[in-house]
Structures are given as C-alpha cells and as structure tokens.
C-alpha cells in the first residue's frame, strides 16, 4: 500500500466522523513474518504467561522500529494530526488463549476506557479533543471475534459526557463492535474513542503492535528523550518522529520548516481553504 493508493482526504473525514479506520493488507506477508520472528525472540526471554505487554517496543527490535516511519501510513498520520508530530507510544501485546478469563498482572483483558492521563484531558462541553492516535498492526489471525480483539464503540468520541452503561468488557454494550482483521491489516483510532481489550477464548494467540503518534509538544509515553541508539543514522523524518528537532524547546511549539520534514506529506491548502471539505 502506498500514499497514492489511499484517498487521504476521504479517510481523514471518515476518521473524524466514525472515530476509527480499518485498512486491509497494509503490510505484506514477508514483513509480517519478520515482525513475528521478532516477537518470538522477545517471548523466548520471558517467563511463561497468558499475556505480555512491552512498552517502548521500538527500542527492543529493529523490526518494530521500522514501523515508526512506515511509508504506507505516515502520510495519513500527518494529515490526521498535522505535520508537527512525534512517536508517542509503541506497545506490543500478546494474548494467549484464556478460556477461563483468568485476570493476570499483565492485563489479559482490559475493560472499557478512553486513553489518557489522570486527571483526564481537558473537556469542553463534555468532549475531549484528539491528543494522540494509535495505529494497531494486526500480526496474527484475528479475522473472527472473541480472539482477544479490540472492542470499540464507533462515534463515542463525539458523544458529550458519554460512558458505557457498565465498564465490564465481557458484558455487551449498545453500539459496540469487535475489530476483526487478518495479519497485515491495520486499525487506527484516537485516544478519546471508547475501547477495550476483550478476553481471548479462542485457540489463537493474539498479537498486536500499537504505534501511536502525538504532537511533538506533548511528552511521549515511551521515553523522555530518544536514546542515542535510536537516533544513530536516523533519517530526518525519523529524527523528527523521535522528537529530536532542536535544542531549543520553544521550537517544539513553533518549529521552523527545516525541523519538520513531515510537512512535505501535508495536503493542507492555503488559508481559507480546506482540502478535506466536501
């Protein structure tokens, strides 16, 4: 999949309307195989468990780091969040079959929630803005429900003071859906969409890698400052995504064009115009 294959203005409109996108066949089988080998390497070094969570996963393996600036999706991210963005989080999850719904310290399932800090992001008239967006790369067969799929409530990001009638992910709520997809598919959602991680009662192991983006003036979740290892030989675009644009922190808010090479992927029009309007 390439930028030319995506109708970015239409996808941006759909994203803001529905609160999510599902894109099929974003990564080829060969790429998925390499990513799963990297997951296998991590699992080999861990004690046996029903579920695993690795944060700052881009630091753990070069295959995961390769998704930071994935060219198939980066233009879309730029046009959802604008071009002054960075890597916010890289969260790898593995959920083994758990028919007994055993709750583990590593969160084998997660009840309904919006992402964000405590206290929560500011609200105006009961609504929170979009502060960061996650790209969920599906690395295993999750084409059927009840395989530890992510649950979402489409449109819930636009409902003032909304909350599910109960938070238990195992009790269906009105309007919910399970995100289903095959390995190589991707789903995208903002932090203010209500979502949950359902139990895995199937015979399949769930594998998903979440790569999140936020404005560069926000503090990322994975680290305070990208490591020298990550910055070594980084391209200008990857360097921006790792938050290394200037020693002057004021520039995080008002960067010079040379500091944000992602601007080249921005489809925005001149003042007074909107490329995303119908």
N, C-alpha and C positions, 0 to 999 in steps of 0.2 A: 504494500500500500504506500502511495506517495501523496505529497501535497496536492498534486494535480488530480488525484482520484477522489479527494474529499471536497464536498461542497461546503466549504468552511462557513460562509455566511448563514446557510440554512442550518448547519449543525450548531452554530452559536445560538441561533434563535430557538432551536429545539431544546438545547441545554438549559437555557434560562427559563423556558416555559415549563418543561417537564421535570427538571432537576437531575437528569441523568442522560447518558448516551450509552448505547451498546454497539460496538463496531466489530465486525466479523473478519476473521483471517488477517489480522494486523501483522502478526509475526509468523514466518514460515516454520514448517516442521523442524528443519535443521536448527533453527535458532532456539526453538522450544526444547529440543533435545539437549543443547548445550546448557541452557538455563537449568534444566532438571538435573544434569550431571553436577552442576554447582550446588544445587540443593542437596543432592546425595552426599557431597563432600561435607557439608555442614552437619547433616544428620549423623554421619559416621563419627563425629566428635562429640555427640550429645548422648546423655543417658536416655534410656527408653522412656517414652512418654506418649500420651494420647495427643498432645498438641504442642506446638512450638511457635514462638514469636521472636523474630530477630529484627531489632531496630538498627538504623544506620547500616542496612544490609549492603549498600553500595561500597562500603569500606571493606566488606568481608570477601568480595569476589569480583574480579574484573567483568564477569558476565553480567552481574547485576548493575555494575557501574555503567555498562554500555547502554542502559536504558535511560540514563539521566537526560541525554540529548537525542533520544530516539527520533530520527528524522521523519518517520511516518506520522508521528503525533505532535511533535513540537510546534509546528505552525498552528495547530488547533489550540494548544495550550496558550500560546501567545495571544491568540485572538479571543480567547475566553477571559484571560486575566490581564491582558495588555503585555507589553514587552519588558517592563521593569520587574522581572520575576527571577526566582531562585528555586532550587531544590528545597523543599520543606521537610519531607519525611520519606524514608524508604523502609517499608515494613513488610517483611516476608513472613507469611503464615503457612503452617502445615497443620492440618486437622485429620487425624486418623479416624477410622470408623469407631463410633462411640454409641452403640445402640442402647446402652444403659444410661445415657445422658449424665455421665459422671462429670461433675464440675472439677476442673483441675486448677492449680495455681497459674498455669499458662493459658487460661481462658479458652477452654474447648468450645464454648459458645458465649455470645455476648448479647445482652438484652437491648431493647430499643434505646437509641440515644442520638444526639447530634454531637459531632466532634467539637472540640474547642476547649478553652481554658476554664478554670474555676477561680473567681466568678466568670460567668459566661461572657461571650462577646456582647457588646452593646446592642440594644434593641431599640427600634423606633416604631411606634405603633404596633408592637408585638412581633416585629420581624427583625431578623438579623441579616446583615449583608453577607455576601460571599467573601471569605477571607482566604481560604485555600481550597484547592481542587485536587482530588486523588484520581490517579489512573490505575485501575485494577487489572493487572495482567493475569489472565487465567492460564495456569501451567498444567492443569490436569483436566480430565473429562468431567465437567460439571454441567453437562447438557440436560440433565434431569434434576428435578427438585430433590430436596432432602439429602443432598450430598455435602452439607456444610455450606450451602450457598449463602451469599449475602442477601439479606432481605432489605427492600426499600419501600417507601411509601411515596410514589410519584406525586409531585406537586406540593408536598408537605412543606417545602421551603418557602412557599408563597402564602401559607395559611397563618394568619396572625394568631399568636398565642396558642398554636397547635401543639398537642401532645397526644400520643396514642392513649386510648382509654385505659390501658394497662401496659406495663413495660415487659412482661414475660414474652420472650421471643417465641415460645412454644405454643402460645395461645393466639390464633389468627386474629388480626385486626382488619377493619374495613379498609379496602384500597391497597393492601399490601401486595407485593409480588416478589418472587424469588428470582434473582438474576441467574439465568442459565446460559451456559456457553461451553464451547469446546476449547481445548488448548490452542492458544494463539488468538483467541478472542479477547476483547478489552471492554471494560465498562468504566465510565467516568462519572463522578458525582462530586458536588461541593460539600463542605463541612456542615452546612446548615440543612441538608436533607436528612430526614429521619431514616435511620438504617439500623441493622442488627446483623449479628453473625449467628446463623441457625445451627442447631446440632447436626452432626453427621451420623445419620442412621443407616447409611448405605454400606456397600462393600468396597467403596472407592476412597482413596485418600485425597483430601482437598489440598491443593497447592495454589496459592495466590501471592503475588508480589504487588504491593501498593507503592507507587511512586507519586509523591504529592508535590505540588508547586504552590508558592505564595508570593506576594510582593516582596521585593528584596529588603524593604524596610522592616519586615517582621523578623523576629528571632526564630530560626528554624528549630524543629524538634530534635533532629539527629545530632547536632553539634553546635557549639558556639562559633567555631571557626573551622573551616575545612582543613584537613591535615595536609602536610607537605606532600605526602604520598599521593593524595587525590589531585593536588594541583600540579604535580610534576607532568610536564609535557601536555597539559590540558590545552585544548583549542580555546580561542577567545570566547566562543559561545559556552563551552563547558565551564570555563573560568567564571563567566558571569553567573551561570546556574549554581556554582559553588559559592557564590556570594563575594567573590574577590574582585571588586571593581575599582576600589580606591582606598587609600589610607585615610581619606577624609570622610568620616561617617555621614556628614551632611549630604554627600553625593548619593547616599542610598535613597534619599528623598527626591533630589533633583539631579539625576545623573546627566553627564554630557553624552551626546550621541555615541562617541567613541567607546564609552563604558558599557553600552548596552547593544551589542551587535545583534541581539534578537529583534531589534527594531526592523531589520530587513525583512522579517517574516510577517510584520504587521500589515493588515489590509485596510486599516482605518483610512478614512478620507479626510479632506480638508475641513477646517472648522465650519460648522453649519450643515455638514453632510453626514450621512450615516450609511455606511456600506451594508449594514445589517438590516436596514429597514425594508419592508416590503414595497 
